[in-house]
Amino acid sequence: MAFEPPRRLVRALGETAPDGDDWLEKLPGVAERAVESRDLAVERVQVPGGRSSLVVLVRRADGSPAVLKLAPRRARPESERAALAHWGGLGAVQLLDEAARTEGVLLLERLHPDVSVRSLPESKALLEAAGTLRRLWVEPPAGHPFETVAERTGRQAEAMRAGALTDPEVAPLVDAALGVRGELLDGASEERLLHGTFRQSKVLAGDRMPWLAVGPDPVVGESAFDLARLVRDRVEDLVAQPSGASTTRRRIKRLAESLEVDQERLRGWTLFRAVESGVRARRVGRERDAELLLEFAGWL
């Protein structure tokens, strides 16, 4: 079959791909070889799919359903493979093909791709998502290959400083976010394997367990960093509410207490991650996303 990448993937990679990148051009051939080498039968490409990978619904030789995921090197698919192998299906999708036959290709347990925890009422969705996230916070393996929170946010901080130089409007928020980052890293003591990009849409319904996490960009550090992304879920709804700021503060308090995370550290990482995402969205021309994220950050 023709492995046509969804528009969402093409658009997202167009925003982030370095000059000369040819991953999308090579993708159909890589997908065909991955299917043939694993003796898979293709059902369909998942649409709209993700922003960093091609997801193909397949069946294995024994007829069991699975998912074939193909991602460029910059999306760190081998880091994802290592994290999924370490979690072993506890709280996260099961890795079915642990040996890396082809770099950037993963064979995964089939979940229900159209049913995420985001489909639940907001309070129930937050509860289920937080419960799933808790199961992922384990000790990283010895000699782990994962980036640390300090390393990842250090790269992000450089881009944020550059953004503030060209866009003085965001400079006060960037200064605040970078100041908070420094304080948080100075006081950090916890070292857990984290999902890295956790939000409600990353939790899908499964058969083996009711809800399982997918699509990690794993990082090692403190739990509050991971939980911070969940705080701003449905940010468009929060900003639309007259009580959005107070709702956000209550959400931080509720999540911090339910997962035994320090409330101030959660607020700080929520601020940093919102500003980083807002500056990045503005840099690639997603103005509406940037406005929402920066207004949210201003509440913190």
Disulfide bonds with the S-S distance in Angstrom:
none
